[in-house]
Amino acid sequence: MLEKLDEQATSALLSLDSGDLAYCLKLTKRFEQMGVSPQHASNALCTLVDNGNLEDLYQAG
């Protein structure tokens, strides 16, 4: 699904450190398994990156 993300989401992911990027790639795979559209996945990832909520999410999961 990574290749299906929009330019903004791809750019946001590339700005992350390796730990956060790895987590987002796992989320992307999970979104694809759940049938989430690439556009919704892109929006969700951009929101997570923009809000800086990644550490809270993967520490809770």
PQR file of N, CA, C, O and H, with PARSE charges and radii, in Angstrom:
ATOM      1  N   MET A   1       0.815  -1.200   0.000 -0.4000 1.5000
ATOM      2  CA  MET A   1       0.000   0.000   0.000 -0.0000 2.0000
ATOM      3  C   MET A   1       0.853   1.257   0.000  0.5500 1.7000
ATOM      4  O   MET A   1       0.384   2.309  -0.435 -0.5500 1.4000
ATOM      5  N   LEU A   2       2.084   1.184   0.471 -0.4000 1.5000
ATOM      6  CA  LEU A   2       2.929   2.377   0.541 -0.0000 2.0000
ATOM      7  C   LEU A   2       2.997   3.087  -0.804  0.5500 1.7000
ATOM      8  O   LEU A   2       2.956   4.316  -0.860 -0.5500 1.4000
ATOM      9  H   LEU A   2       2.465   0.330   0.824  0.4000 1.0000
ATOM     10  N   GLU A   3       3.099   2.327  -1.881 -0.4000 1.5000
ATOM     11  CA  GLU A   3       3.168   2.938  -3.201 -0.0000 2.0000
ATOM     12  C   GLU A   3       1.839   3.589  -3.591  0.5500 1.7000
ATOM     13  O   GLU A   3       1.794   4.378  -4.535 -0.5500 1.4000
ATOM     14  H   GLU A   3       3.133   1.328  -1.836  0.4000 1.0000
ATOM     15  N   LYS A   4       0.759   3.268  -2.878 -0.4000 1.5000
ATOM     16  CA  LYS A   4      -0.558   3.834  -3.175 -0.0000 2.0000
ATOM     17  C   LYS A   4      -0.869   5.069  -2.336  0.5500 1.7000
ATOM     18  O   LYS A   4      -1.871   5.742  -2.577 -0.5500 1.4000
ATOM     19  H   LYS A   4       0.795   2.627  -2.111  0.4000 1.0000
ATOM     20  N   LEU A   5      -0.011   5.378  -1.343 -0.4000 1.5000
ATOM     21  CA  LEU A   5      -0.251   6.553  -0.511 -0.0000 2.0000
ATOM     22  C   LEU A   5      -0.035   7.821  -1.323  0.5500 1.7000
ATOM     23  O   LEU A   5       0.744   7.834  -2.276 -0.5500 1.4000
ATOM     24  H   LEU A   5       0.803   4.831  -1.147  0.4000 1.0000
ATOM     25  N   ASP A   6      -0.726   8.879  -0.941 -0.4000 1.5000
ATOM     26  CA  ASP A   6      -0.550  10.116  -1.677 -0.0000 2.0000
ATOM     27  C   ASP A   6       0.801  10.763  -1.336  0.5500 1.7000
ATOM     28  O   ASP A   6       1.486  10.342  -0.404 -0.5500 1.4000
ATOM     29  H   ASP A   6      -1.358   8.868  -0.167  0.4000 1.0000
ATOM     30  N   GLU A   7       1.160  11.773  -2.094 -0.4000 1.5000
ATOM     31  CA  GLU A   7       2.471  12.429  -1.959 -0.0000 2.0000
ATOM     32  C   GLU A   7       2.677  13.023  -0.571  0.5500 1.7000
ATOM     33  O   GLU A   7       3.778  12.950  -0.023 -0.5500 1.4000
ATOM     34  H   GLU A   7       0.603  12.116  -2.851  0.4000 1.0000
ATOM     35  N   GLN A   8       1.641  13.604  -0.003 -0.4000 1.5000
ATOM     36  CA  GLN A   8       1.748  14.205   1.322 -0.0000 2.0000
ATOM     37  C   GLN A   8       2.052  13.143   2.382  0.5500 1.7000
ATOM     38  O   GLN A   8       2.893  13.365   3.253 -0.5500 1.4000
ATOM     39  H   GLN A   8       0.748  13.664  -0.448  0.4000 1.0000
ATOM     40  N   ALA A   9       1.389  12.015   2.318 -0.4000 1.5000
ATOM     41  CA  ALA A   9       1.622  10.945   3.293 -0.0000 2.0000
ATOM     42  C   ALA A   9       3.019  10.364   3.130  0.5500 1.7000
ATOM     43  O   ALA A   9       3.711  10.108   4.115 -0.5500 1.4000
ATOM     44  H   ALA A   9       0.705  11.835   1.611  0.4000 1.0000
ATOM     45  N   THR A  10       3.429  10.158   1.886 -0.4000 1.5000
ATOM     46  CA  THR A  10       4.770   9.627   1.636 -0.0000 2.0000
ATOM     47  C   THR A  10       5.826  10.579   2.168  0.5500 1.7000
ATOM     48  O   THR A  10       6.794  10.145   2.793 -0.5500 1.4000
ATOM     49  H   THR A  10       2.867  10.366   1.085  0.4000 1.0000
ATOM     50  N   SER A  11       5.652  11.856   1.931 -0.4000 1.5000
ATOM     51  CA  SER A  11       6.592  12.862   2.430 -0.0000 2.0000
ATOM     52  C   SER A  11       6.636  12.872   3.957  0.5500 1.7000
ATOM     53  O   SER A  11       7.708  12.966   4.554 -0.5500 1.4000
ATOM     54  H   SER A  11       4.866  12.209   1.424  0.4000 1.0000
ATOM     55  N   ALA A  12       5.467  12.773   4.579 -0.4000 1.5000
ATOM     56  CA  ALA A  12       5.404  12.753   6.046 -0.0000 2.0000
ATOM     57  C   ALA A  12       6.143  11.545   6.600  0.5500 1.7000
ATOM     58  O   ALA A  12       6.879  11.660   7.580 -0.5500 1.4000
ATOM     59  H   ALA A  12       4.596  12.697   4.094  0.4000 1.0000
ATOM     60  N   LEU A  13       5.951  10.388   5.977 -0.4000 1.5000
ATOM     61  CA  LEU A  13       6.620   9.179   6.438 -0.0000 2.0000
ATOM     62  C   LEU A  13       8.136   9.285   6.282  0.5500 1.7000
ATOM     63  O   LEU A  13       8.880   8.833   7.153 -0.5500 1.4000
ATOM     64  H   LEU A  13       5.353  10.295   5.181  0.4000 1.0000
ATOM     65  N   LEU A  14       8.588   9.866   5.206 -0.4000 1.5000
ATOM     66  CA  LEU A  14      10.022   9.982   4.969 -0.0000 2.0000
ATOM     67  C   LEU A  14      10.698  10.948   5.934  0.5500 1.7000
ATOM     68  O   LEU A  14      11.923  10.943   6.063 -0.5500 1.4000
ATOM     69  H   LEU A  14       7.984  10.233   4.499  0.4000 1.0000
ATOM     70  N   SER A  15       9.907  11.779   6.615 -0.4000 1.5000
ATOM     71  CA  SER A  15      10.472  12.719   7.577 -0.0000 2.0000
ATOM     72  C   SER A  15      10.685  12.094   8.957  0.5500 1.7000
ATOM     73  O   SER A  15      11.261  12.727   9.841 -0.5500 1.4000
ATOM     74  H   SER A  15       8.912  11.783   6.510  0.4000 1.0000
ATOM     75  N   LEU A  16      10.225  10.862   9.143 -0.4000 1.5000
ATOM     76  CA  LEU A  16      10.267  10.212  10.456 -0.0000 2.0000
ATOM     77  C   LEU A  16      11.607   9.527  10.713  0.5500 1.7000
ATOM     78  O   LEU A  16      12.334   9.187   9.780 -0.5500 1.4000
ATOM     79  H   LEU A  16       9.757  10.348   8.425  0.4000 1.0000
ATOM     80  N   ASP A  17      11.917   9.332  11.989 -0.4000 1.5000
ATOM     81  CA  ASP A  17      13.089   8.520  12.314 -0.0000 2.0000
ATOM     82  C   ASP A  17      12.748   7.058  12.046  0.5500 1.7000
ATOM     83  O   ASP A  17      11.588   6.720  11.810 -0.5500 1.4000
ATOM     84  H   ASP A  17      11.326   9.609  12.747  0.4000 1.0000
ATOM     85  N   SER A  18      13.746   6.204  12.082 -0.4000 1.5000
ATOM     86  CA  SER A  18      13.551   4.825  11.647 -0.0000 2.0000
ATOM     87  C   SER A  18      12.528   4.060  12.486  0.5500 1.7000
ATOM     88  O   SER A  18      11.778   3.249  11.942 -0.5500 1.4000
ATOM     89  H   SER A  18      14.688   6.478  12.274  0.4000 1.0000
ATOM     90  N   GLY A  19      12.481   4.299  13.790 -0.4000 1.5000
ATOM     91  CA  GLY A  19      11.508   3.605  14.638 -0.0000 2.0000
ATOM     92  C   GLY A  19      10.079   3.982  14.305  0.5500 1.7000
ATOM     93  O   GLY A  19       9.211   3.117  14.196 -0.5500 1.4000
ATOM     94  H   GLY A  19      13.090   4.957  14.232  0.4000 1.0000
ATOM     95  N   ASP A  20       9.833   5.279  14.140 -0.4000 1.5000
ATOM     96  CA  ASP A  20       8.488   5.732  13.795 -0.0000 2.0000
ATOM     97  C   ASP A  20       8.100   5.295  12.387  0.5500 1.7000
ATOM     98  O   ASP A  20       6.951   4.934  12.132 -0.5500 1.4000
ATOM     99  H   ASP A  20      10.538   5.982  14.228  0.4000 1.0000
ATOM    100  N   LEU A  21       9.066   5.332  11.482 -0.4000 1.5000
ATOM    101  CA  LEU A  21       8.795   4.902  10.115 -0.0000 2.0000
ATOM    102  C   LEU A  21       8.413   3.422  10.090  0.5500 1.7000
ATOM    103  O   LEU A  21       7.458   3.040   9.414 -0.5500 1.4000
ATOM    104  H   LEU A  21       9.999   5.625  11.690  0.4000 1.0000
ATOM    105  N   ALA A  22       9.140   2.602  10.812 -0.4000 1.5000
ATOM    106  CA  ALA A  22       8.829   1.168  10.871 -0.0000 2.0000
ATOM    107  C   ALA A  22       7.421   0.949  11.404  0.5500 1.7000
ATOM    108  O   ALA A  22       6.682   0.108  10.893 -0.5500 1.4000
ATOM    109  H   ALA A  22       9.916   2.912  11.361  0.4000 1.0000
ATOM    110  N   TYR A  23       7.053   1.702  12.427 -0.4000 1.5000
ATOM    111  CA  TYR A  23       5.713   1.570  12.990 -0.0000 2.0000
ATOM    112  C   TYR A  23       4.654   1.966  11.957  0.5500 1.7000
ATOM    113  O   TYR A  23       3.644   1.277  11.808 -0.5500 1.4000
ATOM    114  H   TYR A  23       7.654   2.385  12.843  0.4000 1.0000
ATOM    115  N   CYS A  24       4.879   3.061  11.251 -0.4000 1.5000
ATOM    116  CA  CYS A  24       3.908   3.510  10.251 -0.0000 2.0000
ATOM    117  C   CYS A  24       3.791   2.517   9.105  0.5500 1.7000
ATOM    118  O   CYS A  24       2.706   2.334   8.553 -0.5500 1.4000
ATOM    119  H   CYS A  24       5.699   3.620  11.372  0.4000 1.0000
ATOM    120  N   LEU A  25       4.883   1.882   8.746 -0.4000 1.5000
ATOM    121  CA  LEU A  25       4.811   0.868   7.696 -0.0000 2.0000
ATOM    122  C   LEU A  25       3.980  -0.326   8.144  0.5500 1.7000
ATOM    123  O   LEU A  25       3.264  -0.928   7.343 -0.5500 1.4000
ATOM    124  H   LEU A  25       5.764   2.030   9.194  0.4000 1.0000
ATOM    125  N   LYS A  26       4.079  -0.670   9.441 -0.4000 1.5000
ATOM    126  CA  LYS A  26       3.225  -1.736   9.978 -0.0000 2.0000
ATOM    127  C   LYS A  26       1.761  -1.313   9.940  0.5500 1.7000
ATOM    128  O   LYS A  26       0.889  -2.113   9.601 -0.5500 1.4000
ATOM    129  H   LYS A  26       4.660  -0.181  10.091  0.4000 1.0000
ATOM    130  N   LEU A  27       1.491  -0.054  10.288 -0.4000 1.5000
ATOM    131  CA  LEU A  27       0.116   0.456  10.218 -0.0000 2.0000
ATOM    132  C   LEU A  27      -0.406   0.397   8.789  0.5500 1.7000
ATOM    133  O   LEU A  27      -1.551   0.011   8.553 -0.5500 1.4000
ATOM    134  H   LEU A  27       2.200   0.596  10.564  0.4000 1.0000
ATOM    135  N   THR A  28       0.434   0.780   7.843 -0.4000 1.5000
ATOM    136  CA  THR A  28       0.035   0.770   6.438 -0.0000 2.0000
ATOM    137  C   THR A  28      -0.354  -0.634   6.000  0.5500 1.7000
ATOM    138  O   THR A  28      -1.361  -0.822   5.318 -0.5500 1.4000
ATOM    139  H   THR A  28       1.364   1.093   8.035  0.4000 1.0000
ATOM    140  N   LYS A  29       0.442  -1.613   6.391 -0.4000 1.5000
ATOM    141  CA  LYS A  29       0.133  -3.012   6.052 -0.0000 2.0000
ATOM    142  C   LYS A  29      -1.179  -3.438   6.711  0.5500 1.7000
ATOM    143  O   LYS A  29      -1.996  -4.129   6.101 -0.5500 1.4000
ATOM    144  H   LYS A  29       1.261  -1.461   6.946  0.4000 1.0000
ATOM    145  N   ARG A  30      -1.368  -3.022   7.950 -0.4000 1.5000
ATOM    146  CA  ARG A  30      -2.605  -3.364   8.669 -0.0000 2.0000
ATOM    147  C   ARG A  30      -3.819  -2.725   8.002  0.5500 1.7000
ATOM    148  O   ARG A  30      -4.862  -3.362   7.852 -0.5500 1.4000
ATOM    149  H   ARG A  30      -0.705  -2.461   8.445  0.4000 1.0000
ATOM    150  N   PHE A  31      -3.675  -1.448   7.601 -0.4000 1.5000
ATOM    151  CA  PHE A  31      -4.758  -0.765   6.895 -0.0000 2.0000
ATOM    152  C   PHE A  31      -5.137  -1.552   5.638  0.5500 1.7000
ATOM    153  O   PHE A  31      -6.319  -1.744   5.353 -0.5500 1.4000
ATOM    154  H   PHE A  31      -2.829  -0.931   7.723  0.4000 1.0000
ATOM    155  N   GLU A  32      -4.133  -2.001   4.895 -0.4000 1.5000
ATOM    156  CA  GLU A  32      -4.395  -2.739   3.663 -0.0000 2.0000
ATOM    157  C   GLU A  32      -5.137  -4.040   3.961  0.5500 1.7000
ATOM    158  O   GLU A  32      -6.073  -4.399   3.246 -0.5500 1.4000
ATOM    159  H   GLU A  32      -3.173  -1.845   5.126  0.4000 1.0000
ATOM    160  N   GLN A  33      -4.721  -4.751   5.017 -0.4000 1.5000
ATOM    161  CA  GLN A  33      -5.379  -6.002   5.398 -0.0000 2.0000
ATOM    162  C   GLN A  33      -6.833  -5.770   5.797  0.5500 1.7000
ATOM    163  O   GLN A  33      -7.682  -6.638   5.598 -0.5500 1.4000
ATOM    164  H   GLN A  33      -3.960  -4.459   5.597  0.4000 1.0000
ATOM    165  N   MET A  34      -7.114  -4.611   6.353 -0.4000 1.5000
ATOM    166  CA  MET A  34      -8.465  -4.276   6.799 -0.0000 2.0000
ATOM    167  C   MET A  34      -9.320  -3.718   5.672  0.5500 1.7000
ATOM    168  O   MET A  34     -10.514  -3.486   5.858 -0.5500 1.4000
ATOM    169  H   MET A  34      -6.424  -3.905   6.515  0.4000 1.0000
ATOM    170  N   GLY A  35      -8.719  -3.498   4.500 -0.4000 1.5000
ATOM    171  CA  GLY A  35      -9.472  -2.970   3.374 -0.0000 2.0000
ATOM    172  C   GLY A  35      -9.655  -1.466   3.391  0.5500 1.7000
ATOM    173  O   GLY A  35     -10.538  -0.937   2.716 -0.5500 1.4000
ATOM    174  H   GLY A  35      -7.749  -3.686   4.349  0.4000 1.0000
ATOM    175  N   VAL A  36      -8.825  -0.775   4.160 -0.4000 1.5000
ATOM    176  CA  VAL A  36      -8.894   0.689   4.211 -0.0000 2.0000
ATOM    177  C   VAL A  36      -8.371   1.237   2.886  0.5500 1.7000
ATOM    178  O   VAL A  36      -7.336   0.788   2.394 -0.5500 1.4000
ATOM    179  H   VAL A  36      -8.108  -1.205   4.708  0.4000 1.0000
ATOM    180  N   SER A  37      -9.070   2.191   2.316 -0.4000 1.5000
ATOM    181  CA  SER A  37      -8.654   2.756   1.030 -0.0000 2.0000
ATOM    182  C   SER A  37      -7.328   3.506   1.195  0.5500 1.7000
ATOM    183  O   SER A  37      -7.034   4.018   2.275 -0.5500 1.4000
ATOM    184  H   SER A  37      -9.911   2.556   2.716  0.4000 1.0000
ATOM    185  N   PRO A  38      -6.533   3.569   0.130 -0.5600 1.5000
ATOM    186  CA  PRO A  38      -5.280   4.303   0.204  0.2800 2.0000
ATOM    187  C   PRO A  38      -5.470   5.764   0.632  0.5500 1.7000
ATOM    188  O   PRO A  38      -4.643   6.309   1.363 -0.5500 1.4000
ATOM    189  N   GLN A  39      -6.557   6.395   0.177 -0.4000 1.5000
ATOM    190  CA  GLN A  39      -6.779   7.795   0.552 -0.0000 2.0000
ATOM    191  C   GLN A  39      -7.048   7.932   2.048  0.5500 1.7000
ATOM    192  O   GLN A  39      -6.523   8.844   2.685 -0.5500 1.4000
ATOM    193  H   GLN A  39      -7.228   5.953  -0.418  0.4000 1.0000
ATOM    194  N   HIS A  40      -7.854   7.043   2.615 -0.4000 1.5000
ATOM    195  CA  HIS A  40      -8.117   7.094   4.049 -0.0000 2.0000
ATOM    196  C   HIS A  40      -6.854   6.771   4.843  0.5500 1.7000
ATOM    197  O   HIS A  40      -6.597   7.376   5.883 -0.5500 1.4000
ATOM    198  H   HIS A  40      -8.281   6.302   2.097  0.4000 1.0000
ATOM    199  N   ALA A  41      -6.070   5.817   4.350 -0.4000 1.5000
ATOM    200  CA  ALA A  41      -4.814   5.482   5.016 -0.0000 2.0000
ATOM    201  C   ALA A  41      -3.865   6.669   4.979  0.5500 1.7000
ATOM    202  O   ALA A  41      -3.204   6.963   5.974 -0.5500 1.4000
ATOM    203  H   ALA A  41      -6.279   5.325   3.505  0.4000 1.0000
ATOM    204  N   SER A  42      -3.791   7.354   3.844 -0.4000 1.5000
ATOM    205  CA  SER A  42      -2.937   8.530   3.714 -0.0000 2.0000
ATOM    206  C   SER A  42      -3.351   9.608   4.704  0.5500 1.7000
ATOM    207  O   SER A  42      -2.513  10.203   5.381 -0.5500 1.4000
ATOM    208  H   SER A  42      -4.328   7.115   3.035  0.4000 1.0000
ATOM    209  N   ASN A  43      -4.652   9.849   4.777 -0.4000 1.5000
ATOM    210  CA  ASN A  43      -5.158  10.869   5.704 -0.0000 2.0000
ATOM    211  C   ASN A  43      -4.842  10.507   7.151  0.5500 1.7000
ATOM    212  O   ASN A  43      -4.428  11.364   7.932 -0.5500 1.4000
ATOM    213  H   ASN A  43      -5.333   9.366   4.227  0.4000 1.0000
ATOM    214  N   ALA A  44      -5.035   9.247   7.508 -0.4000 1.5000
ATOM    215  CA  ALA A  44      -4.775   8.804   8.879 -0.0000 2.0000
ATOM    216  C   ALA A  44      -3.299   8.951   9.226  0.5500 1.7000
ATOM    217  O   ALA A  44      -2.963   9.443  10.303 -0.5500 1.4000
ATOM    218  H   ALA A  44      -5.372   8.550   6.874  0.4000 1.0000
ATOM    219  N   LEU A  45      -2.417   8.530   8.328 -0.4000 1.5000
ATOM    220  CA  LEU A  45      -0.985   8.625   8.593 -0.0000 2.0000
ATOM    221  C   LEU A  45      -0.534  10.076   8.706  0.5500 1.7000
ATOM    222  O   LEU A  45       0.258  10.410   9.588 -0.5500 1.4000
ATOM    223  H   LEU A  45      -2.690   8.130   7.453  0.4000 1.0000
ATOM    224  N   CYS A  46      -1.025  10.932   7.830 -0.4000 1.5000
ATOM    225  CA  CYS A  46      -0.670  12.360   7.907 -0.0000 2.0000
ATOM    226  C   CYS A  46      -1.128  12.958   9.228  0.5500 1.7000
ATOM    227  O   CYS A  46      -0.396  13.729   9.849 -0.5500 1.4000
ATOM    228  H   CYS A  46      -1.668  10.660   7.113  0.4000 1.0000
ATOM    229  N   THR A  47      -2.317  12.613   9.653 -0.4000 1.5000
ATOM    230  CA  THR A  47      -2.834  13.128  10.924 -0.0000 2.0000
ATOM    231  C   THR A  47      -1.974  12.658  12.085  0.5500 1.7000
ATOM    232  O   THR A  47      -1.647  13.450  12.969 -0.5500 1.4000
ATOM    233  H   THR A  47      -2.911  11.987   9.149  0.4000 1.0000
ATOM    234  N   LEU A  48      -1.603  11.393  12.098 -0.4000 1.5000
ATOM    235  CA  LEU A  48      -0.753  10.873  13.172 -0.0000 2.0000
ATOM    236  C   LEU A  48       0.600  11.570  13.206  0.5500 1.7000
ATOM    237  O   LEU A  48       1.081  11.963  14.269 -0.5500 1.4000
ATOM    238  H   LEU A  48      -1.868  10.750  11.380  0.4000 1.0000
ATOM    239  N   VAL A  49       1.208  11.720  12.039 -0.4000 1.5000
ATOM    240  CA  VAL A  49       2.527  12.359  11.978 -0.0000 2.0000
ATOM    241  C   VAL A  49       2.417  13.829  12.379  0.5500 1.7000
ATOM    242  O   VAL A  49       3.218  14.315  13.177 -0.5500 1.4000
ATOM    243  H   VAL A  49       0.818  11.401  11.175  0.4000 1.0000
ATOM    244  N   ASP A  50       1.433  14.535  11.832 -0.4000 1.5000
ATOM    245  CA  ASP A  50       1.265  15.960  12.132 -0.0000 2.0000
ATOM    246  C   ASP A  50       1.001  16.216  13.605  0.5500 1.7000
ATOM    247  O   ASP A  50       1.458  17.218  14.156 -0.5500 1.4000
ATOM    248  H   ASP A  50       0.783  14.140  11.184  0.4000 1.0000
ATOM    249  N   ASN A  51       0.269  15.318  14.244 -0.4000 1.5000
ATOM    250  CA  ASN A  51      -0.069  15.499  15.654 -0.0000 2.0000
ATOM    251  C   ASN A  51       0.991  14.950  16.593  0.5500 1.7000
ATOM    252  O   ASN A  51       0.928  15.173  17.802 -0.5500 1.4000
ATOM    253  H   ASN A  51      -0.102  14.504  13.796  0.4000 1.0000
ATOM    254  N   GLY A  52       1.957  14.238  16.048 -0.4000 1.5000
ATOM    255  CA  GLY A  52       3.035  13.682  16.876 -0.0000 2.0000
ATOM    256  C   GLY A  52       2.569  12.626  17.845  0.5500 1.7000
ATOM    257  O   GLY A  52       3.136  12.498  18.931 -0.5500 1.4000
ATOM    258  H   GLY A  52       2.008  14.056  15.066  0.4000 1.0000
ATOM    259  N   ASN A  53       1.549  11.862  17.488 -0.4000 1.5000
ATOM    260  CA  ASN A  53       0.960  10.875  18.385 -0.0000 2.0000
ATOM    261  C   ASN A  53       1.534   9.463  18.233  0.5500 1.7000
ATOM    262  O   ASN A  53       1.017   8.525  18.838 -0.5500 1.4000
ATOM    263  H   ASN A  53       1.089  11.965  16.606  0.4000 1.0000
ATOM    264  N   LEU A  54       2.565   9.304  17.457 -0.4000 1.5000
ATOM    265  CA  LEU A  54       3.061   7.961  17.151 -0.0000 2.0000
ATOM    266  C   LEU A  54       3.573   7.221  18.373  0.5500 1.7000
ATOM    267  O   LEU A  54       3.240   6.051  18.561 -0.5500 1.4000
ATOM    268  H   LEU A  54       2.986  10.066  16.966  0.4000 1.0000
ATOM    269  N   GLU A  55       4.365   7.863  19.202 -0.4000 1.5000
ATOM    270  CA  GLU A  55       4.918   7.167  20.373 -0.0000 2.0000
ATOM    271  C   GLU A  55       3.816   6.678  21.303  0.5500 1.7000
ATOM    272  O   GLU A  55       3.888   5.560  21.814 -0.5500 1.4000
ATOM    273  H   GLU A  55       4.635   8.814  19.050  0.4000 1.0000
ATOM    274  N   ASP A  56       2.801   7.501  21.525 -0.4000 1.5000
ATOM    275  CA  ASP A  56       1.700   7.080  22.390 -0.0000 2.0000
ATOM    276  C   ASP A  56       1.013   5.846  21.827  0.5500 1.7000
ATOM    277  O   ASP A  56       0.643   4.945  22.580 -0.5500 1.4000
ATOM    278  H   ASP A  56       2.742   8.409  21.110  0.4000 1.0000
ATOM    279  N   LEU A  57       0.841   5.795  20.523 -0.4000 1.5000
ATOM    280  CA  LEU A  57       0.157   4.664  19.899 -0.0000 2.0000
ATOM    281  C   LEU A  57       0.947   3.376  20.018  0.5500 1.7000
ATOM    282  O   LEU A  57       0.401   2.358  20.443 -0.5500 1.4000
ATOM    283  H   LEU A  57       1.142   6.527  19.911  0.4000 1.0000
ATOM    284  N   TYR A  58       2.225   3.397  19.651 -0.4000 1.5000
ATOM    285  CA  TYR A  58       2.919   2.116  19.646 -0.0000 2.0000
ATOM    286  C   TYR A  58       3.378   1.687  21.020  0.5500 1.7000
ATOM    287  O   TYR A  58       3.729   0.522  21.206 -0.5500 1.4000
ATOM    288  H   TYR A  58       2.669   4.225  19.306  0.4000 1.0000
ATOM    289  N   GLN A  59       3.387   2.584  21.988 -0.4000 1.5000
ATOM    290  CA  GLN A  59       3.658   2.171  23.367 -0.0000 2.0000
ATOM    291  C   GLN A  59       2.410   1.533  23.975  0.5500 1.7000
ATOM    292  O   GLN A  59       2.509   0.647  24.824 -0.5500 1.4000
ATOM    293  H   GLN A  59       3.102   3.530  21.837  0.4000 1.0000
ATOM    294  N   ALA A  60       1.237   1.989  23.536 -0.4000 1.5000
ATOM    295  CA  ALA A  60      -0.016   1.423  24.042 -0.0000 2.0000
ATOM    296  C   ALA A  60      -0.314   0.082  23.393  0.5500 1.7000
ATOM    297  O   ALA A  60      -0.970  -0.768  23.995 -0.5500 1.4000
ATOM    298  H   ALA A  60       1.156   2.708  22.846  0.4000 1.0000
ATOM    299  N   GLY A  61       0.168  -0.114  22.156 -0.4000 1.5000
ATOM    300  CA  GLY A  61      -0.161  -1.333  21.423 -0.0000 2.0000
ATOM    301  C   GLY A  61       0.841  -2.361  21.708  0.5500 1.7000
ATOM    302  O   GLY A  61       0.750  -3.473  21.188 -0.5500 1.4000
ATOM    303  H   GLY A  61       0.700   0.577  21.667  0.4000 1.0000
TER
END
